[in-house]
């Protein structure tokens, strides 16, 4: 069979699948849920479609996530859902969930997260790689915790507006760095993207400047936040993340990908580190099952005035659940 003699040929051709749906919004007594906006439709669609009874759910940060948390609380109070445990990604989402009446648990490294939803600042078209943390201005907010919950989730949904889903990206990427010798780390990052980006330390209050002003932001883990502000288009978030990971002093950054072993090129998906998963004459069926397990991990709900667009990394010939 051709599949056996060329086991990768069908995999490399896979591209994200795209489906457009439209749903009507409904009213609610909660202040944020009076809004009939597309963002509210995205929040409701996410809860109604992906959250099932008995799930442990990662609760995201941001305006749309707040709507989803409130709607989830409403569904629990009405009895439409039950036995849901929420794991908040931030102090803000914990407060929102407590107000909504959602039972909460703290995230641990061994936590099993069935599903998570979150806002994103921007998402790269064709790869579904996201950037988070651009707007965080409080030390008790944690990119590390947010990313840990997102990466632990069996299924992840980002909820964004249409202008946040782009083929050519711009703007900034937040980078967490060790407080000691942070300036040397900043200089190395500046050299890494010389001519394409500026590196500024994020302030906790006041105006931003390259040094972070008199009151630089310090996260609850004790790290400084450097904003790598790109002045040229970002051609590949995966390559930016890979470069940042190699810099001494970098602890983490705001690039989130549910494809740790796949690189997504302009011409489709390219396998880069599969060899670590393979040994001997591993059956092709097992490879395809492994690939399928990756393919169901991330979905993006994109809002516009005309409705919702659902973009996921299902193979084009997969059976859709929406």
C-alpha positions in Angstrom: 0.0 0.0 0.0 1.1 3.6 -0.7 0.4 4.5 2.9 2.8 1.9 4.2 5.6 2.7 1.8 5.2 6.5 2.3 3.7 6.8 5.8 4.3 10.6 6.1 2.8 11.7 2.7 -0.8 12.0 3.9 0.2 13.6 7.2 2.3 16.4 5.7 -0.6 17.5 3.5 -3.0 18.1 6.4 -4.1 21.7 7.0 -6.4 23.3 9.6 -10.1 22.9 8.7 -12.5 25.8 8.7 -16.3 25.9 9.3 -18.6 28.9 9.6 -21.7 28.7 11.9 -24.2 31.3 13.0 -26.1 31.1 16.3 -28.7 33.4 17.9 -27.9 34.9 21.3 -30.2 34.9 24.3 -30.8 37.3 27.1 -29.7 36.9 30.7 -30.1 38.6 34.0 -26.3 39.0 34.5 -25.1 42.4 33.5 -22.5 41.2 31.0 -24.9 38.7 29.5 -27.5 41.3 28.5 -25.2 42.0 25.6 -26.2 40.5 22.3 -22.8 40.8 20.8 -20.8 38.4 18.8 -18.5 38.0 21.7 -21.3 36.8 23.9 -22.4 34.3 21.1 -18.8 33.0 21.2 -18.9 32.5 25.0 -22.2 30.7 24.9 -21.2 28.5 21.9 -18.0 27.5 23.7 -19.8 26.5 26.9 -22.8 24.8 25.2 -20.6 22.9 22.7 -17.6 21.8 24.6 -18.3 21.6 28.3 -19.9 18.4 29.5 -21.1 17.1 32.9 -18.3 16.1 35.3 -15.5 18.0 33.5 -12.6 19.9 35.1 -12.5 23.2 33.2 -9.7 25.7 32.9 -11.2 29.2 33.2 -9.5 31.8 31.1 -8.8 35.5 31.6 -10.2 38.3 29.6 -13.5 39.9 28.5 -14.9 36.9 26.5 -13.7 34.4 29.2 -15.6 36.5 31.8 -18.7 36.1 29.7 -18.2 32.3 29.4 -17.6 32.0 33.1 -20.8 33.9 33.9 -22.8 31.8 31.4 -21.3 28.6 32.8 -22.4 29.6 36.3 -25.9 30.2 34.9 -26.0 26.8 33.3 -24.9 25.2 36.6 -27.6 27.1 38.6 -30.3 26.1 36.1 -29.3 22.4 36.2 -28.3 22.3 32.6 -24.8 21.3 33.7 -23.6 19.7 36.9 -20.4 18.4 38.6 -18.2 21.0 37.0 -15.0 22.0 38.7 -13.3 25.2 37.5 -9.6 25.8 37.6 -8.9 29.6 37.3 -6.0 30.9 35.3 -5.9 34.3 37.2 -7.1 36.1 40.2 -9.6 37.8 38.0 -11.1 34.6 36.6 -11.2 33.1 40.2 -13.2 36.1 41.4 -15.5 36.0 38.4 -16.1 32.2 38.9 -16.7 32.6 42.6 -19.3 35.3 41.9 -20.9 32.9 39.3 -21.1 30.1 41.8 -18.7 27.7 40.1 -16.9 25.3 42.4 -13.1 25.9 42.2 -9.9 24.0 42.6 -6.3 25.2 42.5 -4.1 24.1 39.6 -1.4 21.6 40.5 1.2 20.2 38.1 -0.6 16.8 38.4 -4.0 18.3 37.7 -6.1 16.7 34.9 -7.8 19.4 32.9 -10.5 18.1 30.6 -11.2 21.4 28.8 -10.0 25.0 28.9 -11.1 28.2 27.3 -9.3 31.5 27.1 -9.0 34.9 25.4 -5.9 35.5 23.2 -4.3 38.7 22.1 -3.7 37.4 18.6 -3.6 34.0 16.8 -1.5 33.1 13.8 -3.7 32.0 10.9 -3.0 28.4 9.7 -1.1 27.3 12.8 -3.5 28.4 15.7 -0.4 29.5 17.7 -1.5 32.2 20.1 0.0 35.1 22.0 -1.3 35.9 25.5 -0.3 38.3 28.2 0.1 41.5 26.3 -2.2 43.5 28.6 -1.3 42.0 32.0 -0.4 44.8 34.3 -0.8 43.2 37.7 1.9 41.2 39.5 -0.7 38.6 40.7 -1.5 37.7 37.1 0.7 34.8 35.8 1.5 33.9 32.3 3.1 30.7 33.7 -0.1 29.6 35.4 -2.2 30.5 32.4 0.1 28.6 30.0 0.4 25.6 32.3 -3.4 25.2 32.5 -3.8 25.7 28.7 -1.0 23.1 28.0 -2.5 20.6 30.5 -6.0 20.7 28.9 -7.1 17.8 26.7 -9.1 20.3 24.6 -8.5 24.0 24.3 -10.7 26.8 22.8 -9.6 30.4 22.2 -12.3 33.0 21.7 -11.2 36.0 19.7 -12.6 38.7 17.4 -11.9 38.5 13.6 -9.2 41.1 13.6 -7.2 39.0 16.1 -6.8 36.1 13.6 -4.1 37.1 11.2 -1.7 35.6 8.7 0.9 38.3 9.1 1.3 39.3 12.8 2.5 42.4 14.5 2.7 43.8 18.0 4.5 42.5 21.1 5.3 39.2 22.8 5.7 39.3 26.6 8.8 37.4 27.9 9.3 36.5 31.6 13.0 36.8 32.6 15.0 36.3 35.8 15.2 39.5 37.8 18.9 39.0 38.4 20.8 40.2 35.4 17.6 41.0 33.5 19.4 43.7 31.5 21.8 41.2 30.0 18.9 39.0 29.0 17.2 42.0 27.4 20.3 42.9 25.5 20.6 39.3 24.2 17.0 39.3 23.1 17.5 42.7 21.4 20.5 41.3 19.5 18.4 38.3 18.5 15.8 40.4 16.8 18.1 43.3 15.9 16.3 45.7 13.5 13.0 43.9 13.8 12.0 44.6 17.4 12.5 46.7 20.5 12.8 45.3 24.0 11.1 47.2 26.9 10.7 46.2 30.5 7.1 46.4 31.5 6.1 48.9 34.3 3.6 48.3 37.0 2.4 51.9 36.9 3.1 55.0 34.9 4.4 55.2 31.4 6.4 52.5 29.7 10.1 52.9 28.7 12.9 50.6 27.9 13.9 50.3 31.6 10.4 49.9 33.0 10.3 53.2 34.8 10.7 53.6 38.5 8.2 50.8 39.2 8.9 47.8 36.9 6.3 45.0 37.0 7.3 42.0 39.1 5.2 38.9 38.7 4.1 36.8 41.7 6.9 34.4 40.9 9.4 37.2 41.1 10.2 37.6 37.4 10.3 40.8 35.3 8.3 41.1 32.1 10.0 42.2 28.9 7.8 43.3 26.0 9.5 42.4 22.7 7.8 44.9 20.5 8.1 43.9 16.8 8.5 46.7 14.3 8.6 44.3 11.4 6.0 41.6 10.7 6.3 38.4 12.7 6.6 35.7 10.0 6.5 32.7 12.3 5.5 32.6 16.0 7.0 29.1 16.3 10.4 30.4 15.2 10.2 33.3 17.6 9.3 31.0 20.5 12.1 28.6 19.6 14.6 31.4 19.6 13.4 32.8 22.9 13.6 29.4 24.5 17.3 29.3 23.9 18.1 32.6 25.6 19.7 32.4 29.1 17.5 34.0 31.7 14.3 33.6 29.8 11.8 31.7 32.0 8.7 31.7 29.7 6.9 33.8 27.2 3.4 34.5 25.9 3.5 32.2 22.8 1.1 29.2 23.3 1.0 26.3 20.9 -0.8 22.9 21.3 1.6 21.4 18.7 4.8 20.8 20.6 6.2 18.4 18.0 4.9 19.9 14.7 6.1 22.9 12.8 3.5 24.6 10.6 4.8 26.1 7.4 3.1 28.2 4.8 2.7 25.2 2.6 1.1 23.0 5.2 2.2 21.0 8.2 5.8 19.7 8.4 6.9 17.1 10.9 10.1 18.0 12.7 10.7 16.0 15.8 8.6 12.9 15.3 11.7 10.7 15.5 11.7 10.9 19.3 8.3 9.2 19.4 9.2 6.4 17.0 11.4 3.3 17.4 11.8 0.2 15.3 9.0 -0.7 13.0 6.2 1.1 14.8 2.9 0.4 13.1 1.7 3.2 10.9 -1.7 2.9 12.5 -0.2 4.0 15.8 1.4 6.9 14.2 -1.9 8.0 12.7 -3.6 7.6 16.1 -0.9 9.7 17.7 -1.4 12.3 15.0 -5.2 12.3 15.5 -4.7 12.8 19.3 -2.8 16.0 18.5 -5.4 17.1 15.9 -8.3 17.4 18.4 -6.6 19.6 20.9 -7.1 23.2 19.8 -10.0 25.2 18.4 -10.5 28.9 17.8 -13.9 30.6 17.9 -13.7 33.8 15.9 -16.4 36.4 16.2 -17.7 38.9 13.7 -21.0 40.7 13.1 -22.1 38.0 10.6 -21.7 35.1 13.0 -19.0 32.8 14.4 -16.2 31.0 12.5 -14.9 27.9 14.0 -11.3 27.1 13.1 -9.6 23.9 14.4 -6.7 21.7 13.5 -8.9 18.8 12.4 -7.7 17.1 9.2 -9.8 18.3 6.3 -11.4 14.8 5.9 -12.3 14.5 9.6 -15.8 14.3 10.8 -16.8 17.6 12.4 -18.6 17.8 15.7 -20.0 21.4 15.3 
